[in-house]
Amino acid sequence: MKVTRFHLAAFLLVLLITMLQLSGPARAQSLPDPGSAAGRATSLARYYNHSLRLQPHQYKPVFRATLQQVQAMDSLQLHGVVSAASLHQIEEDFVAHVQPCLTASQLSALLTMRTQQPQERIAPAVVSSIR
C-alpha cells in the first residue's frame, strides 16, 4: 500500500488530537484553586505578566514575590494584626524581591500601577485577602 500525503496528514491529525485530549485533564488539575493563596497569586502574577509584558525568565520571580505577598496578607488577616506599618513592610518586601528581575521601565510601571490605580482594580487577589 502506498502512503500518500493525505494518509500522513490524517495520521498526524489523529495523533495531535489524541495528545491534546490526554493533556487536557492534566492541565486542568494543575491549576490552583482560585480562592487559595496560590490561585490568587497566580491571577495577580498573570495580570502583571500581561500589563508589564514580562519576559519568560521574569515571570517566576514575580510569581514567587506575589505569592509571598498574598501569603503574608493572609497571615496578617489570620492573626488580626493589620496595621499600616505591616502593610507597608509587605509592600517593601514585594518590591525588593521583584526589583532585580524587572527593567527600569517595568518597575516604574509596576509602582505606578500599585500607587495610582484603585487597589480593587489591580490587586483583587491581595485586597480580598485582607477583607
The first five atom37 places (N, CA, C, CB, O) and aatype in JSON, in Angstrom:
{
  "aatype": [12, 11, 19, 16, 1, 13, 8, 10, 0, 0, 13, 10, 10, 19, 10, 10, 9, 16, 12, 10, 5, 10, 15, 7, 14, 0, 1, 0, 5, 15, 10, 14, 3, 14, 7, 15, 0, 0, 7, 1, 0, 16, 15, 10, 0, 1, 18, 18, 2, 8, 15, 10, 1, 10, 5, 14, 8, 5, 18, 11, 14, 19, 13, 1, 0, 16, 10, 5, 5, 19, 5, 0, 12, 3, 15, 10, 5, 10, 8, 7, 19, 19, 15, 0, 0, 15, 10, 8, 5, 9, 6, 6, 3, 13, 19, 0, 8, 19, 5, 14, 4, 10, 16, 0, 15, 5, 10, 15, 0, 10, 10, 16, 12, 1, 16, 5, 5, 14, 5, 6, 1, 9, 0, 14, 0, 19, 19, 15, 15, 9, 1],
  "atom_mask": [
    [1, 1, 1, 1, 1],
    [1, 1, 1, 1, 1],
    [1, 1, 1, 1, 1],
    [1, 1, 1, 1, 1],
    [1, 1, 1, 1, 1],
    [1, 1, 1, 1, 1],
    [1, 1, 1, 1, 1],
    [1, 1, 1, 1, 1],
    [1, 1, 1, 1, 1],
    [1, 1, 1, 1, 1],
    [1, 1, 1, 1, 1],
    [1, 1, 1, 1, 1],
    [1, 1, 1, 1, 1],
    [1, 1, 1, 1, 1],
    [1, 1, 1, 1, 1],
    [1, 1, 1, 1, 1],
    [1, 1, 1, 1, 1],
    [1, 1, 1, 1, 1],
    [1, 1, 1, 1, 1],
    [1, 1, 1, 1, 1],
    [1, 1, 1, 1, 1],
    [1, 1, 1, 1, 1],
    [1, 1, 1, 1, 1],
    [1, 1, 1, 0, 1],
    [1, 1, 1, 1, 1],
    [1, 1, 1, 1, 1],
    [1, 1, 1, 1, 1],
    [1, 1, 1, 1, 1],
    [1, 1, 1, 1, 1],
    [1, 1, 1, 1, 1],
    [1, 1, 1, 1, 1],
    [1, 1, 1, 1, 1],
    [1, 1, 1, 1, 1],
    [1, 1, 1, 1, 1],
    [1, 1, 1, 0, 1],
    [1, 1, 1, 1, 1],
    [1, 1, 1, 1, 1],
    [1, 1, 1, 1, 1],
    [1, 1, 1, 0, 1],
    [1, 1, 1, 1, 1],
    [1, 1, 1, 1, 1],
    [1, 1, 1, 1, 1],
    [1, 1, 1, 1, 1],
    [1, 1, 1, 1, 1],
    [1, 1, 1, 1, 1],
    [1, 1, 1, 1, 1],
    [1, 1, 1, 1, 1],
    [1, 1, 1, 1, 1],
    [1, 1, 1, 1, 1],
    [1, 1, 1, 1, 1],
    [1, 1, 1, 1, 1],
    [1, 1, 1, 1, 1],
    [1, 1, 1, 1, 1],
    [1, 1, 1, 1, 1],
    [1, 1, 1, 1, 1],
    [1, 1, 1, 1, 1],
    [1, 1, 1, 1, 1],
    [1, 1, 1, 1, 1],
    [1, 1, 1, 1, 1],
    [1, 1, 1, 1, 1],
    [1, 1, 1, 1, 1],
    [1, 1, 1, 1, 1],
    [1, 1, 1, 1, 1],
    [1, 1, 1, 1, 1],
    [1, 1, 1, 1, 1],
    [1, 1, 1, 1, 1],
    [1, 1, 1, 1, 1],
    [1, 1, 1, 1, 1],
    [1, 1, 1, 1, 1],
    [1, 1, 1, 1, 1],
    [1, 1, 1, 1, 1],
    [1, 1, 1, 1, 1],
    [1, 1, 1, 1, 1],
    [1, 1, 1, 1, 1],
    [1, 1, 1, 1, 1],
    [1, 1, 1, 1, 1],
    [1, 1, 1, 1, 1],
    [1, 1, 1, 1, 1],
    [1, 1, 1, 1, 1],
    [1, 1, 1, 0, 1],
    [1, 1, 1, 1, 1],
    [1, 1, 1, 1, 1],
    [1, 1, 1, 1, 1],
    [1, 1, 1, 1, 1],
    [1, 1, 1, 1, 1],
    [1, 1, 1, 1, 1],
    [1, 1, 1, 1, 1],
    [1, 1, 1, 1, 1],
    [1, 1, 1, 1, 1],
    [1, 1, 1, 1, 1],
    [1, 1, 1, 1, 1],
    [1, 1, 1, 1, 1],
    [1, 1, 1, 1, 1],
    [1, 1, 1, 1, 1],
    [1, 1, 1, 1, 1],
    [1, 1, 1, 1, 1],
    [1, 1, 1, 1, 1],
    [1, 1, 1, 1, 1],
    [1, 1, 1, 1, 1],
    [1, 1, 1, 1, 1],
    [1, 1, 1, 1, 1],
    [1, 1, 1, 1, 1],
    [1, 1, 1, 1, 1],
    [1, 1, 1, 1, 1],
    [1, 1, 1, 1, 1],
    [1, 1, 1, 1, 1],
    [1, 1, 1, 1, 1],
    [1, 1, 1, 1, 1],
    [1, 1, 1, 1, 1],
    [1, 1, 1, 1, 1],
    [1, 1, 1, 1, 1],
    [1, 1, 1, 1, 1],
    [1, 1, 1, 1, 1],
    [1, 1, 1, 1, 1],
    [1, 1, 1, 1, 1],
    [1, 1, 1, 1, 1],
    [1, 1, 1, 1, 1],
    [1, 1, 1, 1, 1],
    [1, 1, 1, 1, 1],
    [1, 1, 1, 1, 1],
    [1, 1, 1, 1, 1],
    [1, 1, 1, 1, 1],
    [1, 1, 1, 1, 1],
    [1, 1, 1, 1, 1],
    [1, 1, 1, 1, 1],
    [1, 1, 1, 1, 1],
    [1, 1, 1, 1, 1],
    [1, 1, 1, 1, 1],
    [1, 1, 1, 1, 1],
    [1, 1, 1, 1, 1],
    [1, 1, 1, 1, 1]
  ],
  "atom_positions": [
    [[0.84, -1.17, 0.0], [0.0, 0.0, 0.0], [0.89, 1.24, 0.0], [-0.96, -0.01, 1.21], [1.89, 1.3, 0.72]],
    [[0.53, 2.18, -0.79], [1.31, 3.4, -0.92], [0.8, 4.44, 0.08], [1.24, 3.95, -2.36], [-0.4, 4.71, 0.15]],
    [[1.72, 5.02, 0.85], [1.36, 6.06, 1.82], [1.4, 7.41, 1.1], [2.32, 6.04, 3.07], [2.44, 7.83, 0.59]],
    [[0.27, 8.05, 1.08], [0.18, 9.35, 0.41], [0.27, 10.47, 1.43], [-1.12, 9.46, -0.4], [0.26, 10.25, 2.64]],
    [[0.34, 11.67, 0.92], [0.37, 12.83, 1.81], [-0.92, 12.92, 2.62], [0.57, 14.13, 0.99], [-0.92, 13.34, 3.77]],
    [[-2.02, 12.52, 2.01], [-3.29, 12.54, 2.7], [-3.26, 11.6, 3.9], [-4.43, 12.15, 1.74], [-3.7, 11.98, 4.99]],
    [[-2.75, 10.39, 3.71], [-2.66, 9.43, 4.8], [-1.76, 9.95, 5.93], [-2.15, 8.09, 4.29], [-2.07, 9.8, 7.11]],
    [[-0.66, 10.54, 5.54], [0.27, 11.07, 6.52], [-0.35, 12.24, 7.29], [1.57, 11.52, 5.84], [-0.21, 12.33, 8.51]],
    [[-1.03, 13.11, 6.59], [-1.68, 14.25, 7.24], [-2.79, 13.78, 8.18], [-2.25, 15.22, 6.19], [-2.95, 14.3, 9.28]],
    [[-3.57, 12.78, 7.74], [-4.64, 12.25, 8.57], [-4.07, 11.6, 9.83], [-5.48, 11.23, 7.78], [-4.61, 11.79, 10.92]],
    [[-2.99, 10.85, 9.68], [-2.36, 10.22, 10.83], [-1.86, 11.26, 11.83], [-1.21, 9.32, 10.38], [-2.07, 11.12, 13.03]],
    [[-1.19, 12.3, 11.33], [-0.66, 13.34, 12.21], [-1.79, 14.1, 12.91], [0.21, 14.32, 11.42], [-1.65, 14.49, 14.07]],
    [[-2.9, 14.31, 12.22], [-4.04, 14.99, 12.82], [-4.65, 14.16, 13.95], [-5.09, 15.3, 11.75], [-4.98, 14.68, 15.01]],
    [[-4.8, 12.87, 13.71], [-5.33, 11.97, 14.74], [-4.38, 11.92, 15.94], [-5.56, 10.55, 14.17], [-4.83, 11.94, 17.09]],
    [[-3.1, 11.86, 15.68], [-2.11, 11.85, 16.74], [-2.16, 13.14, 17.56], [-0.71, 11.64, 16.16], [-2.09, 13.1, 18.79]],
    [[-2.28, 14.27, 16.89], [-2.35, 15.56, 17.59], [-3.61, 15.65, 18.45], [-2.32, 16.71, 16.58], [-3.54, 16.1, 19.59]],
    [[-4.73, 15.24, 17.93], [-5.99, 15.28, 18.69], [-5.9, 14.37, 19.91], [-7.18, 14.86, 17.8], [-6.35, 14.75, 20.99]],
    [[-5.33, 13.2, 19.74], [-5.17, 12.27, 20.86], [-4.28, 12.87, 21.95], [-4.58, 10.94, 20.38], [-4.59, 12.76, 23.14]],
    [[-3.19, 13.49, 21.55], [-2.28, 14.09, 22.53], [-2.95, 15.24, 23.26], [-1.01, 14.58, 21.84], [-2.76, 15.39, 24.47]],
    [[-3.74, 16.05, 22.56], [-4.43, 17.16, 23.21], [-5.48, 16.66, 24.19], [-5.09, 18.05, 22.16], [-5.65, 17.25, 25.26]],
    [[-6.17, 15.59, 23.85], [-7.17, 15.04, 24.75], [-6.53, 14.46, 26.01], [-7.99, 13.96, 24.04], [-7.08, 14.59, 27.1]],
    [[-5.38, 13.84, 25.86], [-4.7, 13.28, 27.02], [-4.1, 14.35, 27.92], [-3.61, 12.34, 26.56], [-4.02, 14.16, 29.13]],
    [[-3.67, 15.46, 27.34], [-3.05, 16.5, 28.15], [-4.07, 17.44, 28.78], [-2.09, 17.3, 27.31], [-3.73, 18.14, 29.73]],
    [[-5.29, 17.47, 28.31], [-6.32, 18.36, 28.84], [-6.6, 18.17, 30.31], [0.0, 0.0, 0.0], [-6.51, 19.14, 31.06]],
    [[-6.92, 16.97, 30.79], [-7.19, 16.78, 32.21], [-5.98, 17.09, 33.09], [-7.64, 15.37, 32.46], [-6.15, 17.59, 34.21]],
    [[-4.79, 16.81, 32.63], [-3.6, 17.08, 33.43], [-3.42, 18.58, 33.63], [-2.36, 16.48, 32.77], [-3.06, 19.03, 34.72]],
    [[-3.67, 19.37, 32.58], [-3.55, 20.81, 32.71], [-4.62, 21.35, 33.64], [-3.65, 21.48, 31.34], [-4.33, 22.24, 34.45]],
    [[-5.84, 20.84, 33.55], [-6.93, 21.32, 34.4], [-6.64, 21.02, 35.87], [-8.26, 20.69, 33.97], [-6.98, 21.82, 36.74]],
    [[-6.03, 19.89, 36.15], [-5.74, 19.52, 37.52], [-4.6, 20.35, 38.11], [-5.41, 18.05, 37.61], [-4.51, 20.5, 39.33]],
    [[-3.73, 20.87, 37.27], [-2.57, 21.59, 37.78], [-2.88, 23.04, 38.14], [-1.47, 21.55, 36.75], [-2.06, 23.7, 38.78]],
    [[-4.05, 23.56, 37.76], [-4.4, 24.92, 38.11], [-4.79, 25.0, 39.58], [-5.55, 25.44, 37.21], [-5.56, 24.17, 40.06]],
    [[-4.27, 25.98, 40.29], [-4.6, 26.1, 41.72], [-6.04, 26.58, 41.91], [-3.63, 27.05, 42.42], [-6.63, 27.2, 41.02]],
    [[-6.57, 26.3, 43.08], [-7.91, 26.75, 43.45], [-7.91, 28.28, 43.45], [-8.33, 26.19, 44.84], [-7.06, 28.89, 44.09]],
    [[-8.86, 28.93, 42.74], [-8.86, 30.39, 42.66], [-9.0, 31.09, 44.02], [-9.98, 30.82, 41.77], [-8.59, 32.24, 44.15]],
    [[-9.56, 30.41, 45.01], [-9.7, 31.02, 46.33], [-8.48, 30.86, 47.22], [0.0, 0.0, 0.0], [-8.37, 31.52, 48.25]],
    [[-7.57, 29.99, 46.83], [-6.38, 29.76, 47.64], [-5.35, 30.87, 47.41], [-5.76, 28.39, 47.31], [-5.47, 31.64, 46.47]],
    [[-4.37, 30.93, 48.28], [-3.31, 31.93, 48.12], [-2.59, 31.73, 46.79], [-2.3, 31.85, 49.29], [-2.27, 32.71, 46.11]],
    [[-2.32, 30.49, 46.43], [-1.64, 30.22, 45.15], [-2.5, 30.63, 43.97], [-1.27, 28.72, 45.04], [-1.99, 31.15, 42.98]],
    [[-3.79, 30.41, 44.06], [-4.7, 30.8, 42.98], [-4.78, 32.31, 42.83], [0.0, 0.0, 0.0], [-4.76, 32.84, 41.71]],
    [[-4.88, 33.01, 43.96], [-4.94, 34.47, 43.9], [-3.61, 35.05, 43.41], [-5.29, 35.05, 45.29], [-3.59, 36.02, 42.65]],
    [[-2.5, 34.46, 43.85], [-1.18, 34.92, 43.4], [-1.01, 34.66, 41.91], [-0.06, 34.22, 44.2], [-0.43, 35.48, 41.2]],
    [[-1.51, 33.53, 41.44], [-1.43, 33.22, 40.01], [-2.19, 34.25, 39.2], [-1.98, 31.81, 39.73], [-1.7, 34.73, 38.18]],
    [[-3.4, 34.6, 39.65], [-4.2, 35.6, 38.93], [-3.48, 36.95, 38.89], [-5.57, 35.77, 39.6], [-3.42, 37.6, 37.85]],
    [[-2.94, 37.35, 40.01], [-2.25, 38.63, 40.08], [-0.96, 38.62, 39.27], [-1.96, 39.0, 41.53], [-0.63, 39.6, 38.6]],
    [[-0.22, 37.53, 39.32], [1.02, 37.42, 38.54], [0.72, 37.42, 37.04], [1.81, 36.14, 38.93], [1.47, 37.98, 36.25]],
    [[-0.38, 36.8, 36.66], [-0.78, 36.84, 35.24], [-1.13, 38.26, 34.82], [-1.99, 35.91, 34.98], [-0.81, 38.68, 33.7]],
    [[-1.78, 39.0, 35.72], [-2.08, 40.4, 35.42], [-0.78, 41.18, 35.23], [-2.93, 41.03, 36.57], [-0.65, 41.95, 34.27]],
    [[0.18, 40.99, 36.12], [1.47, 41.66, 35.97], [2.16, 41.22, 34.68], [2.37, 41.38, 37.19], [2.75, 42.04, 33.98]],
    [[2.08, 39.94, 34.37], [2.69, 39.41, 33.16], [2.14, 40.12, 31.93], [2.46, 37.9, 33.06], [2.89, 40.52, 31.04]],
    [[0.83, 40.27, 31.9], [0.19, 40.92, 30.76], [0.49, 42.42, 30.73], [-1.32, 40.69, 30.8], [0.87, 42.96, 29.69]],
    [[0.33, 43.08, 31.86], [0.48, 44.54, 31.92], [1.92, 44.99, 31.7], [0.0, 45.05, 33.25], [2.16, 45.99, 31.02]],
    [[2.86, 44.26, 32.27], [4.27, 44.66, 32.19], [5.01, 44.01, 31.02], [4.97, 44.32, 33.48], [6.17, 44.32, 30.76]],
    [[4.31, 43.11, 30.34], [4.93, 42.37, 29.22], [6.23, 41.7, 29.68], [5.22, 43.33, 28.02], [7.31, 41.92, 29.13]],
    [[6.08, 40.88, 30.71], [7.24, 40.2, 31.29], [7.84, 39.21, 30.3], [6.84, 39.48, 32.59], [7.12, 38.6, 29.5]],
    [[9.13, 39.05, 30.38], [9.83, 38.02, 29.63], [9.66, 36.7, 30.39], [11.35, 38.38, 29.43], [9.4, 36.72, 31.59]],
    [[9.81, 35.56, 29.71], [9.63, 34.28, 30.4], [10.48, 34.12, 31.65], [9.94, 33.16, 29.45], [10.02, 33.56, 32.64]],
    [[11.72, 34.6, 31.63], [12.59, 34.46, 32.81], [12.19, 35.39, 33.95], [14.05, 34.73, 32.42], [12.66, 35.22, 35.07]],
    [[11.33, 36.37, 33.69], [10.9, 37.3, 34.73], [9.65, 36.81, 35.47], [10.63, 38.66, 34.12], [9.4, 37.22, 36.6]],
    [[8.87, 35.96, 34.83], [7.59, 35.57, 35.41], [7.75, 34.83, 36.75], [6.83, 34.69, 34.44], [7.04, 35.13, 37.71]],
    [[8.67, 33.89, 36.81], [8.81, 33.07, 38.03], [9.17, 33.91, 39.26], [9.88, 32.0, 37.81], [8.54, 33.72, 40.3]],
    [[10.14, 34.82, 39.2], [10.42, 35.64, 40.38], [9.25, 36.55, 40.76], [11.66, 36.48, 40.14], [8.99, 36.77, 41.94]],
    [[8.55, 37.07, 39.76], [7.39, 37.91, 40.05], [6.29, 37.08, 40.7], [6.86, 38.59, 38.76], [5.64, 37.53, 41.65]],
    [[6.09, 35.86, 40.2], [5.08, 34.98, 40.81], [5.46, 34.66, 42.26], [4.93, 33.68, 40.0], [4.61, 34.73, 43.15]],
    [[6.73, 34.31, 42.49], [7.15, 33.98, 43.86], [6.95, 35.16, 44.82], [8.64, 33.55, 43.86], [6.46, 34.98, 45.94]],
    [[7.32, 36.35, 44.38], [7.14, 37.53, 45.23], [5.66, 37.81, 45.47], [7.82, 38.76, 44.58], [5.27, 38.2, 46.57]],
    [[4.85, 37.61, 44.46], [3.4, 37.83, 44.6], [2.81, 36.8, 45.54], [2.71, 37.75, 43.23], [1.96, 37.14, 46.37]],
    [[3.24, 35.55, 45.43], [2.75, 34.5, 46.33], [3.14, 34.82, 47.78], [3.31, 33.13, 45.92], [2.33, 34.68, 48.68]],
    [[4.38, 35.25, 47.99], [4.82, 35.62, 49.34], [3.99, 36.77, 49.88], [6.31, 36.0, 49.34], [3.65, 36.79, 51.07]],
    [[3.67, 37.73, 49.02], [2.87, 38.87, 49.46], [1.45, 38.43, 49.85], [2.81, 39.93, 48.36], [0.94, 38.84, 50.89]],
    [[0.83, 37.62, 49.03], [-0.53, 37.15, 49.32], [-0.53, 36.31, 50.61], [-1.09, 36.32, 48.14], [-1.43, 36.44, 51.43]],
    [[0.47, 35.46, 50.78], [0.55, 34.65, 52.0], [0.78, 35.53, 53.23], [1.67, 33.62, 51.88], [0.23, 35.25, 54.29]],
    [[1.59, 36.57, 53.09], [1.82, 37.49, 54.21], [0.53, 38.23, 54.57], [2.94, 38.5, 53.86], [0.24, 38.43, 55.75]],
    [[-0.22, 38.64, 53.56], [-1.51, 39.31, 53.81], [-2.47, 38.35, 54.51], [-2.13, 39.82, 52.5], [-3.17, 38.75, 55.44]],
    [[-2.51, 37.11, 54.05], [-3.37, 36.11, 54.69], [-2.97, 35.9, 56.15], [-3.31, 34.78, 53.92], [-3.83, 35.76, 57.02]],
    [[-1.67, 35.87, 56.4], [-1.18, 35.68, 57.76], [-1.6, 36.84, 58.66], [0.34, 35.52, 57.77], [-2.0, 36.64, 59.81]],
    [[-1.5, 38.06, 58.13], [-1.93, 39.23, 58.89], [-3.41, 39.13, 59.24], [-1.65, 40.52, 58.1], [-3.82, 39.38, 60.37]],
    [[-4.2, 38.75, 58.25], [-5.63, 38.64, 58.47], [-5.93, 37.54, 59.49], [-6.35, 38.36, 57.15], [-6.78, 37.71, 60.36]],
    [[-5.24, 36.44, 59.37], [-5.46, 35.32, 60.29], [-5.17, 35.72, 61.73], [-4.58, 34.13, 59.89], [-5.9, 35.33, 62.65]],
    [[-4.11, 36.49, 61.92], [-3.73, 36.91, 63.27], [-4.45, 38.19, 63.7], [-2.24, 37.12, 63.34], [-4.35, 38.6, 64.85]],
    [[-5.18, 38.81, 62.77], [-5.93, 40.01, 63.1], [-5.08, 41.23, 63.4], [0.0, 0.0, 0.0], [-5.5, 42.12, 64.14]],
    [[-3.87, 41.27, 62.83], [-2.95, 42.37, 63.1], [-2.66, 43.11, 61.8], [-1.63, 41.84, 63.74], [-1.53, 43.08, 61.3]],
    [[-3.67, 43.79, 61.24], [-3.49, 44.52, 60.0], [-3.26, 45.99, 60.35], [-4.72, 44.35, 59.04], [-4.2, 46.7, 60.72]],
    [[-2.02, 46.43, 60.24], [-1.68, 47.83, 60.52], [-1.03, 48.43, 59.28], [-0.73, 47.94, 61.76], [-0.56, 47.72, 58.4]],
    [[-1.01, 49.74, 59.24], [-0.38, 50.42, 58.11], [1.1, 50.06, 58.01], [-0.54, 51.95, 58.25], [1.63, 49.91, 56.91]],
    [[1.76, 49.92, 59.14], [3.19, 49.59, 59.14], [3.43, 48.19, 58.58], [3.76, 49.7, 60.56], [4.36, 47.99, 57.81]],
    [[2.59, 47.24, 58.96], [2.78, 45.88, 58.45], [2.47, 45.79, 56.96], [1.9, 44.89, 59.23], [3.15, 45.08, 56.23]],
    [[1.45, 46.52, 56.51], [1.14, 46.54, 55.08], [2.27, 47.19, 54.29], [-0.17, 47.29, 54.82], [2.63, 46.73, 53.2]],
    [[2.83, 48.26, 54.84], [3.95, 48.94, 54.19], [5.17, 48.02, 54.1], [4.31, 50.24, 54.95], [5.88, 48.01, 53.09]],
    [[5.43, 47.25, 55.14], [6.55, 46.32, 55.15], [6.37, 45.22, 54.1], [6.72, 45.69, 56.54], [7.32, 44.85, 53.41]],
    [[5.15, 44.72, 53.98], [4.87, 43.69, 52.98], [5.08, 44.26, 51.57], [3.43, 43.14, 53.13], [5.62, 43.58, 50.7]],
    [[4.65, 45.48, 51.37], [4.83, 46.14, 50.07], [6.32, 46.33, 49.77], [4.1, 47.5, 50.05], [6.75, 46.09, 48.64]],
    [[7.08, 46.77, 50.75], [8.53, 46.95, 50.55], [9.21, 45.62, 50.23], [9.17, 47.58, 51.8], [10.1, 45.56, 49.38]],
    [[8.81, 44.56, 50.92], [9.38, 43.24, 50.65], [9.07, 42.79, 49.22], [8.84, 42.2, 51.66], [9.93, 42.24, 48.53]],
    [[7.84, 43.04, 48.79], [7.46, 42.67, 47.42], [8.33, 43.39, 46.41], [5.97, 42.99, 47.17], [8.88, 42.77, 45.5]],
    [[8.46, 44.7, 46.56], [9.25, 45.5, 45.62], [10.71, 45.06, 45.65], [9.14, 47.0, 45.95], [11.36, 44.98, 44.6]],
    [[11.24, 44.77, 46.83], [12.64, 44.32, 46.93], [12.86, 43.0, 46.21], [13.04, 44.18, 48.4], [13.93, 42.77, 45.65]],
    [[11.86, 42.12, 46.21], [12.01, 40.84, 45.54], [11.88, 40.93, 44.02], [10.99, 39.87, 46.07], [12.54, 40.19, 43.3]],
    [[11.03, 41.84, 43.52], [10.84, 41.92, 42.07], [11.81, 42.89, 41.4], [9.42, 42.33, 41.75], [12.05, 42.78, 40.2]],
    [[12.35, 43.82, 42.14], [13.22, 44.84, 41.56], [14.39, 44.27, 40.76], [13.74, 45.72, 42.66], [14.65, 44.77, 39.66]],
    [[15.11, 43.27, 41.24], [16.26, 42.78, 40.48], [15.91, 42.16, 39.12], [17.0, 41.77, 41.29], [16.74, 42.16, 38.21]],
    [[14.7, 41.65, 38.97], [14.38, 40.95, 37.73], [13.65, 41.83, 36.72], [13.55, 39.74, 38.04], [13.46, 41.41, 35.57]],
    [[13.23, 43.03, 37.11], [12.5, 43.91, 36.2], [13.41, 44.97, 35.61], [11.32, 44.57, 36.93], [14.41, 45.36, 36.21]],
    [[13.03, 45.43, 34.42], [13.75, 46.57, 33.84], [13.27, 47.83, 34.56], [13.51, 46.67, 32.3], [12.29, 47.8, 35.3]],
    [[13.97, 48.92, 34.34], [13.6, 50.18, 34.99], [12.19, 50.61, 34.58], [14.61, 51.28, 34.63], [11.42, 51.08, 35.42]],
    [[11.86, 50.47, 33.31], [10.53, 50.89, 32.86], [9.44, 49.97, 33.42], [10.47, 50.91, 31.33], [8.35, 50.43, 33.75]],
    [[9.72, 48.67, 33.53], [8.75, 47.75, 34.11], [8.53, 48.05, 35.59], [9.21, 46.29, 33.93], [7.39, 48.04, 36.07]],
    [[9.61, 48.32, 36.32], [9.49, 48.64, 37.73], [8.71, 49.94, 37.92], [10.88, 48.75, 38.38], [7.87, 50.03, 38.81]],
    [[8.99, 50.92, 37.1], [8.27, 52.19, 37.18], [6.78, 51.98, 36.91], [8.86, 53.2, 36.18], [5.93, 52.53, 37.6]],
    [[6.47, 51.18, 35.9], [5.06, 50.9, 35.58], [4.38, 50.14, 36.72], [4.96, 50.09, 34.28], [3.24, 50.43, 37.07]],
    [[5.09, 49.19, 37.3], [4.54, 48.42, 38.42], [4.25, 49.33, 39.61], [5.5, 47.3, 38.83], [3.17, 49.26, 40.2]],
    [[5.2, 50.18, 39.96], [5.0, 51.08, 41.09], [3.86, 52.06, 40.81], [6.29, 51.84, 41.39], [3.08, 52.37, 41.72]],
    [[3.76, 52.52, 39.59], [2.66, 53.42, 39.22], [1.32, 52.69, 39.34], [2.85, 53.96, 37.8], [0.36, 53.24, 39.87]],
    [[1.26, 51.46, 38.83], [0.03, 50.68, 38.92], [-0.38, 50.49, 40.37], [0.2, 49.31, 38.24], [-1.56, 50.61, 40.7]],
    [[0.56, 50.21, 41.22], [0.25, 49.89, 42.61], [-0.07, 51.12, 43.45], [1.41, 49.13, 43.23], [-0.7, 51.0, 44.5]],
    [[0.36, 52.31, 43.01], [0.09, 53.51, 43.8], [-1.0, 54.4, 43.21], [1.35, 54.31, 43.95], [-1.69, 55.1, 43.95]],
    [[-1.16, 54.39, 41.89], [-2.09, 55.31, 41.26], [-3.47, 54.72, 40.98], [-1.51, 55.79, 39.98], [-4.46, 55.45, 40.97]],
    [[-3.54, 53.42, 40.77], [-4.82, 52.8, 40.45], [-5.48, 52.29, 41.71], [-4.64, 51.67, 39.45], [-4.8, 51.94, 42.68]],
    [[-6.81, 52.25, 41.71], [-7.5, 51.7, 42.89], [-7.09, 50.25, 43.11], [-9.04, 51.8, 42.71], [-7.01, 49.47, 42.16]],
    [[-6.84, 49.89, 44.35], [-6.39, 48.54, 44.67], [-7.4, 47.48, 44.24], [-6.12, 48.42, 46.17], [-7.0, 46.38, 43.86]],
    [[-8.69, 47.79, 44.3], [-9.69, 46.8, 43.91], [-9.56, 46.44, 42.43], [-11.09, 47.32, 44.2], [-9.94, 45.35, 42.02]],
    [[-9.03, 47.37, 41.64], [-8.9, 47.12, 40.21], [-7.66, 46.31, 39.88], [-8.88, 48.42, 39.46], [-7.72, 45.39, 39.06]],
    [[-6.54, 46.64, 40.51], [-5.29, 45.97, 40.12], [-4.96, 44.76, 40.97], [-4.17, 46.93, 40.19], [-4.25, 43.86, 40.5]],
    [[-5.43, 44.72, 42.17], [-4.99, 43.63, 43.05], [-6.14, 43.01, 43.83], [-3.94, 44.14, 44.0], [-6.1, 43.0, 45.06]],
    [[-7.15, 42.51, 43.15], [-8.24, 41.9, 43.91], [-7.76, 40.7, 44.73], [-9.36, 41.46, 42.97], [-8.35, 40.38, 45.76]],
    [[-6.71, 40.06, 44.28], [-6.21, 38.89, 45.0], [-5.62, 39.29, 46.34], [-5.15, 38.16, 44.16], [-5.82, 38.6, 47.34]],
    [[-4.91, 40.4, 46.37], [-4.3, 40.84, 47.62], [-5.34, 41.51, 48.5], [-3.14, 41.81, 47.34], [-5.39, 41.25, 49.7]],
    [[-6.16, 42.37, 47.91], [-7.15, 43.1, 48.68], [-8.16, 42.15, 49.31], [-7.86, 44.11, 47.8], [-8.55, 42.34, 50.46]],
    [[-8.58, 41.12, 48.55], [-9.56, 40.2, 49.1], [-8.99, 39.42, 50.28], [-10.05, 39.24, 48.02], [-9.74, 38.93, 51.12]],
    [[-7.68, 39.3, 50.35], [-7.1, 38.53, 51.45], [-7.05, 39.33, 52.75], [-5.71, 38.08, 51.07], [-6.84, 38.75, 53.81]],
    [[-7.25, 40.66, 52.69], [-7.23, 41.43, 53.93], [-8.61, 41.89, 54.34], [-6.31, 42.61, 53.8], [-8.75, 42.62, 55.32]],
    [[-9.63, 41.49, 53.61], [-11.0, 41.87, 53.98], [-11.61, 40.88, 54.9], [-11.87, 42.02, 52.76], [-12.76, 41.03, 55.3]]
  ]
}
